[in-house]
Amino acid sequence: MLGPQSSLVMYDEEYKRIMVLIEKLIRESNSKVIFLVDKNGQLIAATGETEHLDTTSLASLTAGNIAATGGLAKLIGEKEFSILFHEGEKDNIHISIIGGRVILVVIFDERSSLGLVRLRVKKASKELEVVFDDLARKSESHAESPGVDSPFAEITDDDIDNLFN
């Protein structure tokens, strides 16, 4: 199960890197939809045929699914189940945990196979983990030195007083 941690802060540079990686993954795995969800069920990024999907509900249900299977894992003495697979009549869902931080969801149909998806997800997971490690380091350094590169750095107390007076 994903451990407790503060909310994920996303920066534009890392978001763009994530989008490049998941767009590459959707092509290479021949999947329909890929999305990333944080441990709280918030959608981080999505690509593919998302226009007819309720991605908000999918994201929260995916996080709940991970939490529930984490409970099952503990009951049988496992730390977690890092990969989940749901097979449907037309569509399949492959869910994996990236670096203990985020959930990667790949939806695919008969145009792909579980083997191809697993192979491509394994490679992409390593690349995504690097991005989320960079993001964690960046968030920590910004927390230690607040105001650096902050959009609010140049706002003064006088500016705030003038706004509300």
Secondary structure as GFF3:
##gff-version 3
##sequence-region A 1 165
A	DSSP	alpha_helix	12	29	.	.	.	ID=ss1
A	DSSP	beta_strand	33	38	.	.	.	ID=ss2
A	DSSP	beta_strand	43	48	.	.	.	ID=ss3
A	DSSP	alpha_helix	55	75	.	.	.	ID=ss4
A	DSSP	beta_strand	83	87	.	.	.	ID=ss5
A	DSSP	beta_strand	92	98	.	.	.	ID=ss6
A	DSSP	beta_strand	102	108	.	.	.	ID=ss7
A	DSSP	alpha_helix	114	144	.	.	.	ID=ss8
A	DSSP	alpha_helix	157	164	.	.	.	ID=ss9
###
